[in-house]
Amino acid sequence: MSTATLKPADSPTPIPRAPMPPAFVEIDRLNFFYGDKQALFDITLGIPEKQVTALIGPSGCGKTTLLRCLNRMNDLVDVARIGSGEIRIDDINIYDPRVDVIELRKRVGMVFQKSNPFPKSIYENIAYGLRLHGIKQKSQLDEIVEKSLRGAALWDEVKDRLHDSGLGLSGGQQQRLCIARTIAVEPDVILMDEPCSALDPLATAKVEDLIQELKARFTIVIVTHNMQQAARVSDYTAFFYLGKLIEFQSTRDIFTNPKNPQTEAYVSGRFG
Amino acid sequence: MSESSYFPPRRSILRKPSWAARLESSFFVLLRVATYGVLLAAAAIFIDIGWKGGRVVFQAAPPFINVPFLTQAPETLNVFTLDGQTVKMGDRDFRAYKAANPEKLRDVHVSTYVYSAGGIFPNIVGTVLLVLGSMVIALALGVCSAVYLSEYAKDGPFIRLLRLSIANLAGVPSIVFGLFGFGLFVVAFDWNVSLIAGWFTLAFMVLPIIITASEEALRAVPKGLREGSLALGATKFQTIRTNVLPYALPGILTSSVLAIARVAGETAPIMFTAAYVVRDQMPWQVEQWTDFFFQGVMALPYHIYVVASKIPQNDYTSDVQYGTAFVFLFTVAAIALAAILLRARMRKKYRW
């Protein structure tokens, strides 16, 4: 009896998987620490351009940490540091000392878990970022504000009250306002940190539709707890567990044909 | 074994008299009495000043307000008996009268009471100037320090020492601030007894209040707003200026209301640095505009101190004391009210 005849039961014949497209953001052997505690272990991941990439995994697996590494939001945490590895955009390591963090954040925008419109008018919420980019002309501001609100599928709901406070909007509208504010400054990449976790199903559906529209223009990375959401909105999915990248595949493959038994257990709801 | 046997038998839910309940209710009464006692003490002070001072400031005949008391400078009161009638005269009138009728007053005994005639206008002006100037300095310095401490400083031994020093500064008696201001601003800087020396002395006195409260207000601004701004590509300074500080302003102004009351009320810090017992010119009567900052002023709390320490005390002197105290409370309340209104407007503008 040869070993070959026993094999098939353990490892099924490989099903061909979708090839990975070239990466726009390259994460290369990244190790990340909070103080002495390592939060990310040797992450290598290429985020494809103008696609939606979902980061999934149980709480504390490091997916939000990784997301916040991409626009150096972790710089705000005193004890956070990169141990080794690089994150490259346009072949430039964003943690290189020569990198201007402000310029980086202008190119890598972020939408937060808890919607955080500024306590200003809807108009000013969007104009704020534009003014930071040196756009001062009223006519130009008006134009981009409208374009961004249309882009975030919010224009029809707020066009009559642009000068009312952004905090008067509903939760879902607030989150779309935050998206409008982010796309107004035309970043290359939009990071979304569980953007729908505080929203009801209808508002969630609107934001998800929006994400589908936005991927024509932006590279989107979304962290989500909700596996159905990852399956619905993303093209590629990375599964993290305990700070390690377990598997990165096209979303279809992750959910229907996972390579790793841990991934399979997680996406089928057996743990996490 | 039946289930109920694990538990003591069910008791009635009706209330039963017990020592604990009695103790609780008597303790409750004690708390209530203590609170009312405080209220009573405060009311006694305000009613006393309001009644006796109100009689000086208000009058029954039109225009119902004692206008000279609010618009004239203090004068010495001269009281004498002439033809069986008691005559009260301010110093200026008295001199004119004496020059006109020298023989009438030859053998008349004249009692003089310092600052008991005229009004307290220069004192009101002086106090308002001291409050405004010192609040500008205290807010500028205090808000800058608070922004540094809450937004920029990384926690370490030095910052902890700094915070400890600020906390200690709050406990320093005001007379020490007065002497410090005298030593530094009046003598070493050679500013003499002047508005500017008083401003800085008072500002340093209230800095701890302003810094501590401003820091609290800055910390209360949600982190999400800072992150939202930074994520759009704002610098830290732009973020603080446009998206942190404006929302913290109402809280900062709350602390400044407290500070205003202290600045306006303290006598000790200004008695060596800014206050004159009496001065004939008004603060705007200066030759050059720069002299404005280097002039001493009369101030309400110091005036109360001056008139209260004059002997003998009688109805004439107590009138001006109560009147000054009344106007003083009113001035502080007015300035504080202005700050509260400003805060309410800002709250409306920046609500989160």
Interface residues (C-beta under 8 A of the other chain):
Chain A: N71 M73 L76 D78 I102 E103 R105 K106 G109 M110 F112 K114 N116 P117 F118 P119 K120 Y128 G129 L132 H133 S165 L167 C178 R181 T182 V185
Chain B: K154 D155 P222 G224 L225 R226 E227 G228 S229 L230 A231 L232 G233 A234 T235 Q238 T242 N243 Y247 Y350 R351 W352
